[in-house]
Amino acid sequence: MTTRILFIRHGATRLAEDRFAGATDVPLSDEGVDQARRLGERLADEPIAAIYASPMGRTQETAHQVRGGRDIPIETRDGLREISHGRWEELTRSEVEARFPEEYASWEQDPYTFSPAGGESGLAVTARALPLIRDIVLAHAGETAVVISHKATIRLILCGLLGIDPRGYRDRLDQAPACLNVVDFQSPVRARLGLYNDISHYAKQPRRGGPALSKWVR
């Protein structure tokens, strides 16, 4: 019996992507609302049994667009929230590098086990998110459920599910705004990726590299 989870990143926000804003509650931009609406139209005929979302406003707003006219609740789960960058929040990469050079160098080297002051490591996000995904898979055996979360959190979840080295999650994996990922589960520990970072509902081709928080990507 296959359980399908649709992992969705929230739409574009009013804050530029080269600024740390994991724990900062930033609303969707007009573009982001349109992206989420288009994704909702794409999924209109999918037999979605449940929708789970991070408590952040940008994920909640995306969830409402994806739900469309369905009469199902949006289940809020704290484990799906974005990684917190602590005292780096709302700063650009260059600002962080100038103000906290030692922290930034450690984070560039290993963003999985290191965290800035007051923030979270990738490992901490994995520890809170993966058990929740297991619970969702078990609760919806043989059904399709939607999980709406954030860029880093989804990448870390996928690393954990697929056996990808999580130390490279930032440099090797992307998640575009309002993208769709499809993962099928034969059991909570047997996952198969069927679709990754797909934005064909609003773009004709994958996005190219641009402003990013990682020097490696730039």
N, C-alpha and C positions, 0 to 999 in steps of 0.2 A: 504494500500500500504506500503510494508516494504522497508525501506532503510537500506542497510548493510554497516557498516564501518569496515574496516580491520585496526586495530591499530597495528603498527609494531614498535618495538624498533630497533634502528640501530645495526649493527653487532659489534663484539668485536673490541676494539681499541688497540692501541699500549701502552696505559697507564693502569696500574694495577687497578682493581676495588676497591682497598682499598685506593684510592687517590681521593680527591675532584677535579672534573674537569667538573663542569656544564657549565661554561662560557668559558672554555678553549677549543680551537678548535683542537681536537686530531683526526688524521686520522685513518681509519680502519687498523687493522693488516691484514696480509695475511689470517689468520683464519677468521677474520670478513668478508672479501670480499667473501670467500668461503661460509660462512653461508648465506650471503645475496643472493649470486648466487643460492644456493640451494632453498632458499625460493622463488626466482623468478621462478625457474623451477616448484616448487609446485603450484604456482599461474598462470602458463602460460595459462590455459584454463578458468580462471575466467573472467567474463565480466566486467572488471574494467573501469569505466567511467572517473575517475579522480584520480590524485595522488597529495597529499599535503605533504610537508616536512618542517621541521625546516631549518633555514638557515645555520646551522652548517655543516662543511664538512663531518662529519661522517654520518649524515642523508641524505645529498645529494648523497653521494656515494652509500649508501644503496638503495636509491630511484632509481638510475640508474640501479642497478642490478635487482631490483624488476620489473621495467618497462619492461625490456627485449626489444623485438622488437616492442612493441606497439608505435604507432604514436600519443602519447598524451604528453602534456607538464607536467613538474613537477612544481607545483604551490608552491612557497616558502611563508611561513607564519611565521612571527616573534613570534606569539602567541604560536607556538609549540616548541620554543627553551627550553633548559633545565634550571632548577632552577640555579640561580647564587649563589655561596657560598662566594662571596665577597673576603675578605682578606684570606679566607681559601683555595682559589683555588690553586691546584697543591700540596697541603700538604697531608700527610697521616693522618689517624684518630689519631694515637698516637702523631704526631707532633702538631696537632691542640689542643689536650687535654693538652699537656705540655705548649704550648705558650699562649693559650686562655682558661684556665680552667673554668672560670665563664660562658663565652659564650657557651662553649661546653656542660656544665651541663644543661644550659637552653634549648639548642637545643635538647639534649637527652630527656628531659622531655616533650617538646612540639615543635616538628619541624614544626607544622602547622602555628602557629601564631608568633613564634620567628624567627628572621633572624640574622645572624652574621653581623658585620659591613661591609657595602658595598654590602651586599647580599640581597636575596629575601626570603620571607617566603613562605611556601606552600600555604597559603591563597592568596598571590599575584599571584602565578602561576595559581591557580584555576580561579582567577578573569580575567586573560587574555586569558586562554585557553578554558574555557567552552563556552563563547559566540561565539568563533570561531567554535567550534564543532556544535553548533546550526546552524550557518550559512551554514556549509558544509552539514548538514542533509537536510536543507531546499532547498539548491541548487541542490541536487541530489535525489530528491524524487523518490523512486522506483528503484534506481540504487545502484551500489556498488562503493564505493570510498575507497581509501587507505590513511591513515594518518600515516606518519612516524615521530616518535618523540623520546623521551628519557625516561630513567627509571623512574625518579621521576615524570616527567610531565604526562606520561601515567597513572601511579598509581593514581595521584591526579585527573585526568580526570575521571577515572573509579569510584573513590570514589564519585565524584560529580554526576555522572550519575546514580549510583546504590544505593545511600543512605548509603554508608559505612562511618563510623566515620573517617574523614581524619586525625585525630591526630595519628592514628595507621598505616598510609599508609606505612611507612618505615619498620616497624617491622612485619606487617601481610601480606604484598603483595610483590611478587617478579616479576621481569621482566628480563628474561635471554636475552643475546644478540641475536638479529635477531629473537625474538619470535613473534608469531602471536596471536592476540586476535580478536575475532569476536563479534561485537555488532549489534543487529538488532533493528531498531527504528520504532515504529508505529507512533510516532510523536517526535519532538525534546525533549520532556520531558518523553517519555515512552520508556525506553531502556531495552533490555533483553540480558544478556551475554550468548553467545553460546559456546565460546571457549576462554580459558585463558592460557596465557604464554606457548603456545605450540611450541616446538622445534623439533618435530618428523621428520622434513625435514633434520636435521643433527645429531640428538641424539636419542638413543633408550629409554632413560628414563630421567625424570626431573633431573636437576642438584642438587647436594647436597650442603649444606651450606659450605662456605669457607671464605676467607678473605672478610670482609664487613665493612662498615662504622659505623654500629651500634653495640654497645656492646651487646645489647639484642639478636641480631641475632647470634653473636659469642658464 
